[in-house]
Amino acid sequence: MTVDHLISDATPPLRPGDTVEYALGLLMELRVRHLPVVDEDKMVLGILSEDRLLDASSPDDRVVDLIAGLPIVAGNEDHVFEVSRLMMEHDLTTVPVVRGNAYIGLVRRHDLFEWFARSLSTHAPGAILALEVKPRDYALSRLVHAIEQTDVRVLSIGTEQHGTVDDNIHVTVKINVRDASRARAMLEREGYHVVAAFGEEEDEQDLADRVQAFMRYLEV
């Protein structure tokens, strides 16, 4: 998916002649910490942060005089992942988007987060399985096949690897059922290490036992 679908034109950029006082008020109103400065020719001159504005010598300073460095922008045909990388790399809450060299709007971190949430099916009912897999054993097709043998459908998969390429891969799988016992058993049978399961339906007796154990703890 390209970034066009996430562009917000309801969030205005700063203009070169805007004052620090105005810019800080706009940031507070829009609940963001960064805004681009765009001139009359729709050229992005730079991005100003809340911290940079707070360090200004006077509330009447012009924002254009506070710009330092090259502007950070995304192209309108860039993939959403590229915009995410820019946000993470530069710790931004907004990223300006250009078509050619002309500013057409910006992407807000909040909207990007919502898109990721939808794409990972976080709104759909179902359990979440957390696995650790050695890099040499990780094959997406094999993992999905193992789960779907149990008549369970995979809604989304996310991976994360800390440290070096030899470290275990952390895999998060969202499935379409609340009872993950069959999928979990199949994964373990296939040699996967299932670290935890979330969002499963709890057995009533197990829940009652845990409540009673907690009550006994409170009485100690």
Backbone bond lengths (Angstrom), bond angles and torsions (degrees), N, CA, C in turn:
res aa  C-N    CA-C-N  psi(-1)  N-CA   C-N-CA  omega(-1)  CA-C   N-CA-C  phi
1 M - - - 1.459 - - 1.527 109.93 -
2 T 1.321 116.44 129.91 1.460 119.87 177.86 1.523 110.46 -83.73
3 V 1.314 114.22 165.28 1.456 119.89 -170.91 1.534 113.07 -74.35
4 D 1.342 118.06 -13.48 1.475 120.17 -179.12 1.520 112.95 -49.68
5 H 1.350 115.24 -38.72 1.463 120.69 -173.89 1.525 113.10 -70.16
6 L 1.324 117.47 -12.61 1.465 120.17 -177.36 1.527 112.77 -110.47
7 I 1.319 116.80 2.33 1.465 119.76 -176.65 1.526 110.60 -67.83
8 S 1.313 115.64 132.82 1.462 121.32 177.19 1.523 108.84 -108.81
9 D 1.333 116.24 120.29 1.461 118.95 174.57 1.525 110.44 -100.83
10 A 1.343 115.40 3.72 1.464 119.87 177.85 1.529 110.77 -84.44
11 T 1.334 116.75 -13.82 1.462 121.42 179.01 1.521 107.84 -101.46
12 P 1.329 118.30 107.95 1.464 120.45 -175.00 1.525 112.17 -76.11
13 P 1.343 117.60 149.26 1.460 120.22 173.67 1.524 110.32 -81.64
14 L 1.314 116.17 172.62 1.456 121.12 172.71 1.522 109.38 -84.83
15 R 1.321 116.25 151.32 1.458 122.29 175.02 1.526 108.92 -103.87
16 P 1.328 117.89 151.01 1.468 120.13 -175.65 1.524 114.57 -52.09
17 G 1.334 116.98 -36.21 1.461 119.90 -176.54 1.511 114.87 -85.51
18 D 1.343 118.18 -2.16 1.466 120.23 179.26 1.524 110.50 -63.38
19 T 1.318 115.57 147.82 1.459 119.67 179.43 1.532 110.99 -88.38
20 V 1.304 115.16 163.21 1.464 121.22 177.02 1.524 110.12 -59.63
21 E 1.331 115.86 -41.82 1.468 119.78 -179.53 1.528 110.97 -60.38
22 Y 1.327 117.15 -45.03 1.466 121.35 178.80 1.527 110.40 -63.95
23 A 1.329 116.32 -43.87 1.466 120.61 -177.19 1.525 111.25 -62.36
24 L 1.327 117.29 -43.33 1.467 120.33 179.48 1.526 110.83 -64.55
25 G 1.325 116.41 -37.99 1.466 119.86 177.61 1.511 111.56 -64.44
26 L 1.337 116.66 -39.21 1.466 120.96 179.71 1.531 110.97 -67.88
27 L 1.329 116.58 -41.67 1.463 119.63 177.14 1.526 110.87 -59.22
28 M 1.334 115.78 -43.13 1.461 119.88 -179.86 1.526 110.76 -65.06
29 E 1.324 116.47 -41.82 1.465 121.01 -179.04 1.532 111.28 -64.44
30 L 1.337 116.64 -40.47 1.458 121.37 -176.17 1.521 113.26 -88.09
31 R 1.327 116.36 -9.53 1.466 122.84 179.38 1.525 111.92 59.53
32 V 1.306 115.64 47.09 1.463 122.63 173.39 1.526 107.48 -129.90
33 R 1.325 115.96 166.09 1.468 120.05 -179.51 1.522 112.49 -113.74
34 H 1.340 117.08 0.31 1.459 121.22 -179.89 1.518 109.90 -143.90
35 L 1.336 116.01 141.28 1.462 121.08 173.05 1.524 109.08 -142.25
36 P 1.327 116.91 143.43 1.463 119.81 176.85 1.531 110.84 -77.12
37 V 1.317 115.41 153.55 1.459 121.81 172.21 1.530 106.90 -104.56
38 V 1.332 116.89 121.75 1.463 122.50 -173.44 1.527 108.89 -124.95
39 D 1.347 116.89 132.59 1.464 119.60 -178.43 1.524 111.57 -89.25
40 E 1.330 116.57 -175.50 1.468 121.96 -175.61 1.525 112.45 -65.48
41 D 1.331 116.19 -24.26 1.469 120.31 179.43 1.525 112.52 -90.25
42 K 1.325 116.35 11.84 1.464 124.30 179.40 1.535 112.50 65.61
43 M 1.316 116.42 26.98 1.456 121.56 174.97 1.528 109.38 -90.00
44 V 1.337 115.90 131.56 1.463 120.17 177.05 1.530 108.21 -80.07
45 L 1.328 115.86 116.03 1.462 120.91 -177.65 1.524 112.06 -86.49
46 G 1.325 116.28 -26.69 1.456 120.72 -179.33 1.514 110.72 167.38
47 I 1.324 115.94 -178.03 1.465 122.09 177.43 1.528 107.86 -123.57
48 L 1.317 116.05 131.25 1.460 120.15 178.61 1.520 109.99 -108.55
49 S 1.319 114.90 138.16 1.461 121.12 178.83 1.522 110.10 -100.24
50 E 1.303 115.23 161.45 1.459 120.98 176.34 1.526 110.64 -59.40
51 D 1.334 116.49 -41.78 1.468 120.09 -179.86 1.524 111.14 -61.20
52 R 1.331 116.49 -42.42 1.467 120.31 -179.93 1.521 110.50 -62.79
53 L 1.306 116.88 -40.59 1.465 121.11 179.40 1.522 111.44 -66.90
54 L 1.323 116.29 -39.75 1.467 120.05 179.91 1.521 111.93 -67.40
55 D 1.327 117.13 -23.68 1.469 121.17 179.15 1.524 112.86 -85.96
56 A 1.327 117.09 -1.67 1.467 120.16 -178.81 1.524 110.10 -64.29
57 S 1.308 115.79 151.65 1.474 120.28 -176.74 1.523 112.48 -75.08
58 S 1.339 117.00 -23.86 1.466 120.00 -177.95 1.519 110.04 -149.09
59 P 1.336 118.06 145.31 1.471 120.43 176.79 1.523 112.30 -66.98
60 D 1.340 116.21 -13.15 1.458 120.01 -179.84 1.526 112.63 -94.39
61 D 1.335 117.44 -0.77 1.466 120.18 177.23 1.522 109.93 -61.01
62 R 1.332 116.13 146.81 1.462 120.81 177.01 1.529 109.24 -82.96
63 V 1.323 116.82 142.09 1.464 119.94 -176.77 1.520 111.81 -65.30
64 V 1.338 117.55 -30.29 1.460 120.19 -178.55 1.526 111.34 -62.14
65 D 1.334 116.90 -28.00 1.465 120.62 -178.90 1.523 112.55 -79.26
66 L 1.326 116.89 -6.94 1.465 120.58 -178.38 1.526 112.37 -100.76
67 I 1.326 116.93 -6.47 1.467 120.62 -176.31 1.527 110.42 -71.37
68 A 1.318 115.80 135.41 1.467 121.29 175.86 1.527 108.54 -138.63
69 G 1.326 117.24 139.78 1.456 121.11 177.44 1.513 112.78 82.59
70 L 1.317 114.70 174.60 1.461 121.50 -178.88 1.532 110.52 -78.62
71 P 1.341 117.01 148.05 1.468 119.22 178.71 1.528 111.79 -69.76
72 I 1.311 115.78 147.05 1.470 122.54 175.95 1.517 106.86 -101.57
73 V 1.325 116.97 120.14 1.461 120.47 -177.71 1.524 110.24 -137.37
74 A 1.328 114.83 160.74 1.465 122.22 172.56 1.517 107.87 -117.61
75 G 1.327 116.53 147.39 1.456 120.82 175.00 1.515 110.71 -82.94
76 N 1.320 117.22 151.60 1.462 119.34 -175.80 1.528 112.63 -66.19
77 E 1.334 117.96 -16.20 1.464 120.37 177.99 1.527 112.04 -102.30
78 D 1.326 117.34 7.02 1.466 120.42 176.00 1.527 110.10 -68.73
79 H 1.322 115.82 149.84 1.458 120.04 177.24 1.531 109.44 -75.36
80 V 1.316 115.46 154.51 1.463 121.46 179.01 1.534 111.02 -56.49
81 F 1.326 117.17 -34.93 1.465 120.18 179.46 1.533 111.54 -61.94
82 E 1.327 117.16 -35.87 1.460 120.54 179.28 1.524 110.72 -66.19
83 V 1.330 117.03 -40.78 1.465 120.84 177.26 1.527 109.95 -64.76
84 S 1.321 116.18 -38.97 1.471 120.13 177.17 1.524 110.27 -60.91
85 R 1.333 115.85 -41.60 1.463 119.55 179.42 1.527 110.97 -62.09
86 L 1.329 116.87 -43.28 1.458 120.84 178.68 1.525 111.28 -61.31
87 M 1.323 116.23 -43.48 1.462 120.07 179.82 1.527 111.79 -62.46
88 M 1.325 115.79 -44.90 1.462 120.32 -179.30 1.526 111.03 -67.78
89 E 1.326 116.11 -45.53 1.464 120.79 -175.35 1.522 112.39 -64.22
90 H 1.341 116.34 -36.33 1.463 120.34 -176.07 1.527 112.85 -109.58
91 D 1.327 116.82 6.32 1.469 122.67 178.87 1.534 111.33 52.01
92 L 1.328 115.80 55.44 1.455 121.75 -177.38 1.531 111.13 -104.37
93 T 1.325 115.29 153.40 1.463 119.81 173.32 1.532 111.52 -103.84
94 T 1.328 116.38 -12.77 1.465 121.46 172.92 1.529 108.57 -142.95
95 V 1.329 115.36 151.01 1.469 121.26 175.28 1.531 107.89 -131.23
96 P 1.335 117.83 123.75 1.468 119.71 177.44 1.529 111.45 -71.20
97 V 1.324 115.55 145.87 1.462 121.39 -179.01 1.519 108.41 -117.74
98 V 1.337 115.58 135.82 1.464 120.46 -179.93 1.523 110.40 -122.15
99 R 1.324 115.02 150.74 1.472 121.65 168.71 1.518 105.59 -113.44
100 G 1.330 115.72 112.80 1.452 118.13 -167.62 1.521 107.80 71.41
101 N 1.324 116.49 -115.96 1.462 120.99 173.89 1.518 112.40 -114.38
102 A 1.326 116.71 2.34 1.463 120.78 -173.59 1.532 111.42 -95.40
103 Y 1.316 115.10 132.04 1.466 121.59 178.39 1.526 110.68 -67.34
104 I 1.347 116.81 132.20 1.466 119.99 178.81 1.529 112.86 -123.62
105 G 1.318 118.13 -4.50 1.463 120.82 -179.52 1.512 109.99 150.98
106 L 1.308 116.31 -171.98 1.464 119.48 179.45 1.521 111.01 -138.89
107 V 1.315 114.63 163.48 1.456 121.89 175.59 1.521 107.92 -110.60
108 R 1.316 116.08 130.24 1.462 121.23 179.16 1.528 110.12 -96.81
109 R 1.319 115.01 146.89 1.464 119.34 179.90 1.521 110.85 -58.23
110 H 1.316 117.16 -38.74 1.465 121.36 -179.68 1.529 111.09 -58.80
111 D 1.335 116.80 -44.75 1.471 120.35 -179.54 1.525 110.99 -67.54
112 L 1.327 115.70 -36.73 1.457 119.84 177.89 1.519 110.63 -65.05
113 F 1.328 116.61 -41.87 1.462 121.09 178.33 1.529 110.44 -61.76
114 E 1.327 116.70 -42.51 1.466 120.11 179.27 1.531 111.01 -62.77
115 W 1.337 116.49 -38.58 1.465 119.25 179.07 1.517 110.73 -64.10
116 F 1.330 117.08 -45.11 1.460 120.06 178.08 1.531 111.01 -61.83
117 A 1.328 116.70 -40.16 1.460 120.17 179.25 1.523 111.25 -60.96
118 R 1.341 116.34 -42.42 1.469 119.72 178.45 1.520 111.25 -67.77
119 S 1.334 116.87 -41.90 1.458 120.01 -176.47 1.524 111.98 -68.85
120 L 1.328 116.71 -23.98 1.465 120.50 178.32 1.529 112.07 -93.49
121 S 1.339 116.48 7.93 1.479 122.48 176.83 1.531 112.51 58.74
122 T 1.328 117.01 34.24 1.463 119.15 -179.95 1.527 112.14 -66.26
123 H 1.342 116.98 -22.67 1.456 120.39 -179.61 1.530 112.27 -79.93
124 A 1.330 117.33 -18.28 1.465 121.08 -175.11 1.527 110.64 -82.21
125 P 1.333 117.49 143.52 1.468 119.48 176.96 1.518 110.70 -67.26
126 G 1.316 116.25 146.91 1.456 120.31 179.48 1.512 111.08 149.94
127 A 1.313 115.39 164.28 1.462 121.37 -178.49 1.528 110.31 -88.72
128 I 1.314 114.70 162.58 1.463 121.95 177.73 1.524 108.07 -122.76
129 L 1.318 116.19 128.44 1.458 121.42 178.45 1.520 109.47 -109.59
130 A 1.339 115.56 132.88 1.468 121.11 177.07 1.523 108.51 -109.29
131 L 1.333 116.33 126.07 1.461 121.54 -176.98 1.530 110.34 -125.44
132 E 1.322 114.79 157.23 1.454 121.37 168.27 1.521 107.38 -120.35
133 V 1.327 116.37 127.97 1.459 121.31 -174.95 1.529 108.75 -130.39
134 K 1.312 116.16 135.09 1.464 119.65 174.05 1.532 108.66 -68.43
135 P 1.332 117.58 141.58 1.474 120.00 -177.22 1.524 113.64 -52.00
136 R 1.325 117.16 -38.49 1.473 119.19 -177.70 1.527 112.14 -70.20
137 D 1.346 116.89 -18.95 1.466 120.78 -178.11 1.524 113.23 -98.78
138 Y 1.358 116.53 -4.12 1.461 118.25 -174.52 1.527 110.91 -84.36
139 A 1.310 115.45 115.05 1.471 122.00 173.37 1.522 106.38 -139.29
140 L 1.314 116.94 116.62 1.456 121.63 -173.94 1.519 112.00 -58.17
141 S 1.324 116.80 -44.23 1.469 119.81 -177.43 1.530 111.10 -62.71
142 R 1.336 116.34 -40.07 1.470 120.45 -179.81 1.528 110.78 -66.55
143 L 1.326 116.01 -41.17 1.463 120.71 -179.92 1.523 111.30 -63.28
144 V 1.335 116.16 -48.68 1.465 120.40 -179.73 1.526 110.56 -64.02
145 H 1.330 117.04 -40.77 1.458 120.56 179.89 1.529 111.04 -61.39
146 A 1.332 117.03 -41.39 1.464 120.52 -179.99 1.520 111.07 -60.92
147 I 1.337 116.70 -41.20 1.472 120.12 -178.89 1.524 110.66 -71.85
148 E 1.318 117.07 -44.69 1.460 120.00 -173.69 1.518 113.27 -75.54
149 Q 1.332 117.64 -9.55 1.464 120.22 170.84 1.519 111.73 -64.29
150 T 1.328 116.21 -21.86 1.465 120.99 -176.80 1.529 111.89 -95.11
151 D 1.345 116.50 18.12 1.472 122.19 -178.06 1.520 112.35 62.64
152 V 1.317 115.66 31.26 1.461 122.33 176.00 1.523 107.31 -113.40
153 R 1.322 116.49 139.77 1.466 120.14 -179.30 1.529 110.36 -102.87
154 V 1.327 116.15 136.06 1.463 121.64 177.03 1.524 108.44 -84.04
155 L 1.353 116.04 123.98 1.463 120.80 179.04 1.522 112.22 -90.21
156 S 1.324 116.64 -36.70 1.466 119.66 178.79 1.516 109.90 -162.35
157 I 1.338 115.27 156.97 1.462 121.98 177.42 1.522 108.82 -137.31
158 G 1.324 115.94 134.47 1.459 121.03 174.88 1.513 109.25 -127.03
159 T 1.338 117.25 145.49 1.462 121.12 179.30 1.517 110.25 -127.70
160 E 1.318 114.95 151.69 1.462 120.94 177.92 1.515 108.17 -150.92
161 Q 1.321 115.83 138.02 1.464 120.42 179.90 1.514 109.09 -133.15
162 H 1.328 116.11 123.18 1.457 121.34 179.44 1.530 109.62 -96.20
163 G 1.307 116.65 152.20 1.458 120.01 173.79 1.518 112.65 72.98
164 T 1.322 116.17 -129.76 1.466 121.64 -173.62 1.524 111.05 -93.01
165 V 1.342 114.50 173.72 1.466 120.00 -179.31 1.526 111.35 -69.93
166 D 1.325 117.65 -11.99 1.462 120.69 179.70 1.529 112.41 -89.66
167 D 1.330 117.06 -10.84 1.469 119.91 -179.92 1.526 110.48 -72.50
168 N 1.337 114.96 155.99 1.457 119.91 179.04 1.532 111.64 -59.45
169 I 1.311 114.81 147.23 1.463 121.25 175.19 1.522 108.40 -92.17
170 H 1.323 116.04 129.13 1.465 121.26 176.82 1.525 108.07 -91.21
171 V 1.309 115.75 120.82 1.463 120.97 -175.00 1.530 109.09 -116.56
172 T 1.319 116.12 131.12 1.464 121.63 176.28 1.520 108.52 -115.87
173 V 1.328 115.99 124.11 1.466 121.40 -176.30 1.522 109.57 -120.53
174 K 1.326 116.43 125.49 1.463 121.42 174.24 1.521 107.92 -100.72
175 I 1.342 116.29 127.88 1.458 120.62 -179.37 1.529 110.17 -117.39
176 N 1.311 117.01 169.12 1.468 120.76 -170.37 1.524 114.08 -92.69
177 V 1.345 118.33 8.90 1.458 120.70 178.55 1.526 109.64 -128.53
178 R 1.330 115.93 154.14 1.459 120.45 179.21 1.521 111.79 -82.66
179 D 1.331 116.83 -26.78 1.466 121.38 178.90 1.523 108.45 -90.22
180 A 1.341 115.55 101.54 1.467 120.33 -175.52 1.519 112.70 -95.03
181 S 1.337 117.96 9.00 1.457 120.14 -172.73 1.531 113.04 -62.31
182 R 1.354 117.55 -41.22 1.469 119.52 -179.08 1.529 111.08 -67.31
183 A 1.336 115.76 -45.60 1.462 119.64 179.82 1.524 110.50 -63.94
184 R 1.317 115.82 -40.71 1.466 119.91 -179.26 1.532 110.56 -64.41
185 A 1.322 116.37 -43.45 1.463 120.40 179.91 1.526 110.90 -63.56
186 M 1.332 116.69 -41.01 1.453 120.19 179.42 1.528 111.30 -64.86
187 L 1.321 117.13 -41.83 1.462 120.86 179.36 1.529 111.11 -62.63
188 E 1.320 115.37 -43.80 1.464 118.99 179.61 1.529 111.11 -66.58
189 R 1.337 115.76 -34.45 1.463 119.89 177.10 1.531 110.77 -65.82
190 E 1.340 115.56 -31.49 1.458 120.53 179.86 1.532 112.15 -84.21
191 G 1.333 116.19 1.62 1.458 119.79 175.51 1.512 115.78 95.14
192 Y 1.335 117.11 7.66 1.460 120.27 177.38 1.524 110.29 -82.07
193 H 1.332 116.23 146.82 1.460 121.23 177.41 1.520 108.49 -97.57
194 V 1.337 116.58 104.46 1.463 121.80 178.73 1.524 107.89 -86.06
195 V 1.312 116.11 112.48 1.464 121.77 -175.47 1.521 111.51 -76.99
196 A 1.342 116.17 -43.06 1.464 120.04 -176.74 1.512 109.90 -162.65
197 A 1.331 114.57 162.97 1.464 121.83 174.29 1.515 107.94 -130.65
198 F 1.319 116.87 140.31 1.457 122.05 -178.30 1.521 109.99 -128.05
199 G 1.339 115.15 148.98 1.451 119.52 175.89 1.502 114.76 77.53
200 E 1.339 116.77 12.79 1.464 119.70 179.51 1.523 110.58 -76.72
201 E 1.322 115.35 154.23 1.458 119.95 172.03 1.519 108.55 -71.30
202 E 1.315 115.91 132.05 1.451 119.61 -176.72 1.526 111.35 -91.26
203 D 1.282 115.09 140.34 1.449 120.26 174.25 1.530 108.63 -68.02
204 E 1.350 117.09 131.51 1.462 121.13 -174.46 1.526 111.80 -59.50
205 Q 1.340 117.66 -40.15 1.451 120.06 -179.40 1.533 110.97 -66.93
206 D 1.350 116.43 -40.58 1.463 119.86 177.36 1.516 110.72 -61.24
207 L 1.333 115.49 -42.03 1.453 119.49 179.89 1.523 110.66 -64.60
208 A 1.342 117.63 -43.42 1.463 121.49 179.21 1.530 111.02 -62.04
209 D 1.339 115.88 -41.69 1.471 119.82 178.89 1.521 110.98 -61.98
210 R 1.328 116.73 -39.88 1.452 119.32 -178.39 1.526 111.27 -70.14
211 V 1.347 116.77 -36.58 1.457 120.37 177.02 1.520 110.56 -64.00
212 Q 1.337 116.64 -44.18 1.463 120.07 179.30 1.525 111.72 -63.78
213 A 1.323 116.45 -40.31 1.461 120.21 178.38 1.519 110.56 -63.24
214 F 1.334 116.66 -38.81 1.467 120.48 178.85 1.518 110.95 -67.01
215 M 1.327 116.98 -40.02 1.469 120.95 178.93 1.529 109.77 -64.20
216 R 1.334 117.30 -40.20 1.472 119.77 178.23 1.530 110.52 -64.24
217 Y 1.339 115.10 -34.98 1.474 119.19 178.94 1.524 109.57 -65.11
218 L 1.329 117.40 -39.91 1.464 120.91 -179.06 1.531 111.89 -66.83
219 E 1.348 115.70 -27.65 1.469 119.55 -178.42 1.506 113.29 -80.84
220 V 1.346 117.02 -13.35 1.464 120.12 -178.24 1.526 110.63 -67.39
